[in-house]
Amino acid sequence: MTMQATPNLQTSGGGPARLLVLGGGGREHALVWSLTREASVEVVLVAPGSDAIGDEPKVSCMPGVSAMDPAAVLALATTENVDLVIVGPEAPLAAGVVDPLIDAGVPVFGPTRAAARIESSKAYCRSVAEAAGVRVARGMAFSVESLALDFARELSAARGSRGVVVKADGLMAGKGVTVCADFATAEDAIRGLYAKSGPPRGGPSMPFVVVEERLVGAEASLIALCDDHSALALPPARDHKRLRDGDAGPNTGGMGAYSPIPDLPESLCATLIDMIHLPVLAELSLRGHPFRGALYAGLMLTPEGPVLLEFNARFGDPEIQALLPRLAVPLSPLLLGAAQGDLAAAAAELGVQGRMLPTTGDAAVAIVLAAANYPETPRRGDVISGLDEAARAGGTIFHAGTVRGSDGAYRTDGGRVLSVVGLGSTIATARACAESAADCITWDGMQRRHDIAASVPAAASAGDWDRLAQGPGGPQMSGGAS
């Protein structure tokens, strides 16, 4: 279910031959799609995988192995003598699937359970970022509901307030953030979290909710491959979280993404790596939790400079679907280098210089097609039509939530069902390709946006970003309130 054949990516020094990818969603389909096109890769095991992932060349899915079962994953990795394990979703990371692999000497791209707290706890993320000198929005973490409400009221009443953001402290599959224009909305969000989940697990002192000032600007995602002391960035991307056109409707796990983003030129991303990712890697190591894996920085590009919104401990979804088709170098040698603590050597072997992964020069747009009733209670079992037509229209289709029936037809089996990716020499041509391909696909109750990458900010000039040259610790990136 992909576009025309992609040539194998060669490596100058070879790469891992036997890989194990954990997960079975759209992000993992995109990873497997990319990895199987590398000449050095012989076998890709995927646990549990999916019907569509199993159709990719060189792939064997292991539906009986749960990515959430560390013992089963370790047994599979050792029995199959894999060269590298790659963890896709956030939940296995938070469950500690990486730790026994490391103890057994199996190279794994993904952080330990302790390091993955950078995503699994919003309060911990704030603590690490502030200690590293990375600028974050004014905010606090709370375990007591009344104190969270008092702080939300204070932020809402502050002069020039644009509102409040309420975040559940733990993992919420991309749907744990409520942007509130006023205190009444923030109050509803806070009370709703406490009513739904009850007192904080772990005791009354454990953080449960994070309340922050609302920032204004354009969001950007900057994901880097990391080996606990160095980082190599993928191109920046922009995700669209709201369900409907015009950024209306509820938050979702992401309804589409595009790359590049003109208001964050790739030439300036190296500066952000120096100012955000590297200080945080150093802080995590200082705390005894070195990070190896994909460190995803969600940023708000405010008029005063970039502000960190959150960190994720894995590749973004759907960002990675738009990013991987743009890469001009094979991924697996870099992931292995990061897992072994020598990312710089792996990059040098591929001729990669600086802090950015080279790209083909193409732009990419990914459009997510979602099930009926998503994000509340997605309906399953609807028959999907038009997949072959979409591929013939030039789209690359990544399956996130599908299952193939005995009749050979794919049916919906999740909230975000498919990602349809278009490539082009410009964002506009990539968008036209993605839209044309997505138009071919239908099922009862399908939801999608029609404005992904339709309105792209103007390109930033060097003068707009002069303040970034001040580097880590400069006045624009110091910790504290924005």
N, C-alpha and C positions, 0 to 999 in steps of 0.2 A: 504494500500500500504506500509506495513512495514514488517520487518522480523518476525521471530518466536515470539510468545507471550512473553512479558516482565512481570515478576512478579510485583505485586503492591508494591510500596515503602511504608513501614510503617513509622509512626512517633510516637515518644514516648509521645508527648503531644498533638497530633492532629494538624490540620492546617485549613486554610480557606476552607469552603465547597463550596461556590459559587463564581466563578471567572468570570471576564470580561476581555478578551484579545482584544486589539485594533490592527487591521491590517489584512492582508490577504495574506502575502507572505510566502516565505520559512522559514524565521526566526520565524514567528508566527506559522507556521505549526509545526516546531520543538518544540516550547514552549508548544503548545497545546498537542502534542504527549507525551511530558514529564509529563505535569501536570495531564493529565487524567489517568496516571498510578500510581498516588498516592492514597493510600487508603482513605485519608480524603476528597478528592475532590469528590463532588457529581455532580456538574454542571459546565460546562465551556461555557459561552456565548462568541461569537466571532463576532466583528463588524469591517468590514463587513464580514470577513471570506472568504471562497472559497468552491467550490464543494468538493474538496479533504479534506479540514479541517473538513467539515461537516460530513464526513464518520468516523471520529474518535469517539470512545465511549464517552458518557456523554456530547457531544457537540451539541449546538444549534447555528447556524449562523444567523446573523441579517444583511442580505444584504442591507436593506434599511437604515441602520445607518452608516453614514460616520464617520470615525475616525478623520476627519478634522473638525467636527461640535461639538464644546464644549457643546452647549446646548442639542443637541440630545444625546450625550454620557452621560451627567449628568442625563438626564431624564431616560435613559435606566438603568443606575446604581442604581438610587434610586427606580425606579418602580420594578426592579427585586431584590432589596435588596441584592446586591452583597457584599461580604466580602472584596474583593480586586479587583482593576482595574490594569491591567498590560499593559503599552503602548509599542508596538513593534517598529514601524518606527520612524524616526527622524522628519519627516514633522509635525505630530500632536504635537510633543513636541515644535517645533519652533512656531507653531500656538497657543500655550497656552492652549491645551486641559486639562492639569493637573490642572491649577489654580482654575477653578470653582469647581472641584472635592474636592480639599483641603478646599476651603471655605465652602463647604457643609458638611465637616466632613467625606468624603468617603476616605478610605485608598487607596492610589494609588502608584504603583511602577513606578516611572518616575519623572524627575525633572520638576520644574516650567519653564515657558518660559524664565525667567531671567537666571536661572541656566543652561538651555539648550543652552545658547549662547556659552558655552564652545565648542560646535560643530558647531552651526549655524554661527559663526563668527570666521574665522581663526585668525583675528587680536586680538579678545578678548581672544582667547585661548593662544596666545603668551603672552599677557599682564598678564593673571592670572598665567601662568607657570613661567614667569620671576619673578614676585612678590613673588611666593612661593619658589623660589630658585631651580627650576627644570631646568636641562640643556636642552636647545633647540639649534637648528642650528642658526648660525648667519643669521639675516634677519630683514626685516622691512615691515610694512604695508603702502600702498599708496592709495590715492584717485586720484592723478594726474598722468596721463599716462607718461608724460615726466620724472618725478622724478623716477617712477618705472623703466623706461628704463635706466636711468643713474645709478641706483643702480645695476641693472642686469649687465650692462657693467662693473661696478667696481668689482663685484664678479667674473665675467668671467675672468677678467684680473689679478686677484690676484694670487700671487705665489702659486703654488700647487693646483690651482682650478681644481675641478673635474666637474664643471658645475653649473647649477642653477636650482632651482625648482620654478615653478610659480603656485600659488594656487589662485583660485577664493575665495573671502572672504566668500561667502554664501554657502548654501547647493547645492550640484551638484550631488547627488545620487552616490557618490563614484567616479565620473568621472571629478572632477574639478581640478585635479593636473596634471601638465605637467613637466616631468623630461627632462631637456635640457642639452645636452652635450656641447653646445657652446652658445655664445651670439646671433647668428643669429636665433637659434631655440627659445631662450627665447624671443627675440624681436617679433617673429611671434606669440608666445603664448600670450604675453601681449597685443599686438595690436589686436589680435583676440578676447580677452575677452572684450576689450573696444568697438570694432566694433560691437560685438554681442549684448552687453547689454546696451551700452550707458553710460552716466554719472552715478556716484554712486547715488542710491536712498537715500534720506535723506539729500542731500546737498553736496557741494564740500569738506567738511571736513570729510565725512564718509569714512572709509576704503573700498576699492574695490578689491584690489589685494594684496597678500602677496608674497614677493620675498625672497627666502632663498638660502643659499649655499647648494649644493648637497652633501649629505653624502654617504659614502660607507660602506656597511656592510650587515648583514642579518636582515630582518624585523621580528618583533614579535608583537603579540597582547596579551595584558594582561588586562583582563576584571575583574572588581571587583564589587560586590554588596556593595552599600554604603548607609549609613543613616545619612549623613552630618557630622559625627565625627568619624566613624569607617568604615572599609572596609574588605571584605572577598573575596579572589580571586578565580576565576575559574582557571583551568589549562591553561597554555599559549598555544597559537596556532599560526600557520603561514598561512597567506592568500596569494593567488597568483592573482595579479591584472591584469596582461596582458592577452590578449585574446588567444594567441597562444603559443604553446610549445616553450621552451627556453626563456621565458619572452619576446616574440616578439609581435608586434601588439599594438593596442591602449589599454589604461587603461580601465578597466571595473569596475563594482561593486564588482567583485571577481569571479574567475573561479574555485576556489577550496581551500581547507584548510586541515591542518592535525594537530594532537595533540597526544602525547606530541612533544616538539621540543628539541632535545638533547643538543643544544647549549645554551638553557636557562632552566636549571634543575628546576623542581618545588620546590625543597628545597631552591632555592635562590629567588623565586618570592616574598616571604614574605619581603625580604629586599627591593625589588623594591616597594612594597606597602608602606613601611615606608618612602621611599625616593621620591616617585612620587605622589601616590594617596592621602595619608594623608595630606601632605602639601597643595595640591591643594584644598582638601575639607576644610581645615582650612581657606585658602585664600578666597574661595567662601563665607563661613560663615561670614568672616570679612567684606566682601562687602555687606552683607545683603541678599545673595542669597544662602541659604543652599541647598545642593544637596542630593537628595534621589533618587536612581535609579542605573542603571548600568553605571559605568564610565570606558570607554574603552580607554586604553592608547596604541596608535600605536608607537612602539619603533624601532629605528635603533640600532642594536648591533654593534657598531664600535670598532675598535681595541683599542680605548681610553676609552671605556665604553659605556653604553646605553645612547641614546639621544632621547628625546621625539620628535616625528614627528607631532602628532596630538592627540586630545581627541575627542571621540565620546560620546554622552550622552545616549547610548542605547547599547543593545547587538549587536555584530558584525554579519554580514551576508556575507559569509557563515560560519564564525567561529563557531557560536553557534550550527549549525547543526552537527559539529564534536565534540563539547564539551558536549552537554547535554547527549548523550548516554554513556559518560564516568563517569558521576556523580554517587556517591554511596549513596547520601542522597537526600531526597525529597527537591524540590526547593520552593514550595509555602510557607511553614512556614518561610523561610528565606526572601522571598520577602515581606511578610506581616510584619515581624519584621523590615525590612529596612523602609518600608512605615510608620510604627508607631514610628520610631526613636529609636528602641531598637533591632538592629541587633545582638548585643552581647548576649542578653538573648535568642533570638531565636536559635542562634548557640549552646549555652550551652545546651539548651533543647534537641537538636539533638546529643549532645556529640561531637560536632565539636570543636577542639582545634586549636589554632594558627590562622594564617592568610589565610590558604588555604582550599578550599573545598576538601574533600576526594574523591578519584576516585576508580573505579573498578579495575584498573590496566591494562585495555585494552587500546590499541591505536585505533584511529579513523582517517579515511581519507574520505573527502567529495569531490566529483567531480561534478561540475556544468555543466549542459547541457543547451546550450543557443540557442535561435531562429536564424533563418537565418537573416542576416543583422544586428545583434547585434554587437556593441552597438549604431550604428547610428540610423537606423529606423527599429527596429525589425519587422519581418513579423508575422502576427497572422493567426490562422485558420488552421495550418498544423496538420494533424491527427498523434497522438502519438501511437506507437505500442511497445509492449514488456514489459509493466509495470508489469504484473503478472509474467513473466519469470524472470525479475530482482529481484522481491521479493523472488522467489523460489531459486534464486542464492545466497541468503543471504544478499541482500542489503536492507537498509532502505531508502525509497524514500520520500522526502519532496517536495511538490508542491509549486513553487514560482510564476509561471505565467501560469496557465492552466484553462480551462473551459470545462465542460462536456456537450456534445451535447445531443440532444433528442434521438440519437441512442445509448447513453451510452458511447461513445468513448470520450477520452480526446483529446483536441486540444490545441495548443500553444496559449497563450494569454498574452505574456509579453516578455521581453528581456531574463532574466534568467528564464528558464522554470522549471527545476527540479534540486534538489541536491540529489545525490546518495551517501549514506554513507556506508562504510564497517568498521567492527570492527575486531580486531585480537589481539593476544598476543604481537605482534610487529608491528611497522609501516609497515614493508614489507608485513606481512600477511593481515593487514587491507587494504593496498593498493591493494593487489591482489583481495580481496573480492570486493572492490569498483569498480575496473576495470572490473571484470567479470560481475558484475551486470549492470554497465553502458553499456557494450558491447551489452546487450540484448535490449536496447532501441534505437529506431530510429524514425526519421521523416524527411521530405524533408528539406534539408538545415541545419540540426542540426550541431551546433558547440560545440566542447569540447577540452580540453587539455588531453594529454595522459602522462604528466610528473608530475602530482601532487604527491608530496612526493617521486618522483623517485630518487632524489639526496638530501640526508639528511646530514646536517653538522655533523661533529664529535662531540661527547659529550664533553661538557666543563668540565674542572677539577676545583677543589676548588681553585687552584692557579690562574687560569684565572680570578677569580672573587674576589680575595682578596681585591681589591680596593673598592668593594661595602660595606665592613664592616665598612667603615668610616662613613656611615650614612648620613642623611640629612645635607646639607651645606658643605659636604666634597669637596675637590678640583675636583673630577670627576663629581659632580652633581651641581656645582654652575651655576648660570644663565649666559647668555651671549654667546659669540661665542664658537664654538667647536674647 
